[in-house]
Amino acid sequence: MGEEKSLAKEGARRALIRGEWGKALQYLQEHCAGDPKDLQSRQKVAELLERLGRTSRGLLETGRQAHDSPTLLNSPRGNSLVIFSLIHLKQSTGDE
């Protein structure tokens, strides 16, 4: 399983370099299914969902991260994730 995870993560890295956001998302989702505690990869999934115009799904993933790791919200990184997601939601909806 560890090798499959690293292959998926490597595939995502290569797809990101090529600007293939959809393919990178698929690889990272595969990786995260096998390693749901990898919060950094899960945040990248949320960012890619937002980049691909699936903002509500990206926010949902960010919320799941907070649910799965309650201590995340007590950290500077966790607060940054929430703020980052809210800014992107505001920009994508045009809300003032």
Residue, then its C-alpha position, 0 to 999 in steps of 0.5 A: m500500500g505504501e508504494e501505491k501511495s507514493l506512486a499516486k503522490e508522485g503522479a500528482r506532483r508530475a501532473l501539477i508541474r505540467g499544469e494538469w490540475g484535473k489529473a493531479l486531483q485524481y492522483l491526490q484523491e487516490h492518495c488521500a483515500g489510502d492516507p486520510k491523515d495526510l492533511q497537507s495532501r488533503q489541503k491540496v485536494a481542496e485547493l485543486l477543487e477550488r481551482l477547477g471551479r468546484t469551490s463548494r467541494g473544496l470548502l467541504e474538504t477543508g471542513r472535513q479536515a477540521h472535523d477529522s483533526p480538531t486540533l488543526l483549528n487550534s493551530p496557526r495553520g488551521n486558522s490559515l486554512v479556514i481563512f484561505s478557504l473563505i477568501h476563495l469562496k468570497q472571490s469565486t462568488g463575488d460576494e462583498 
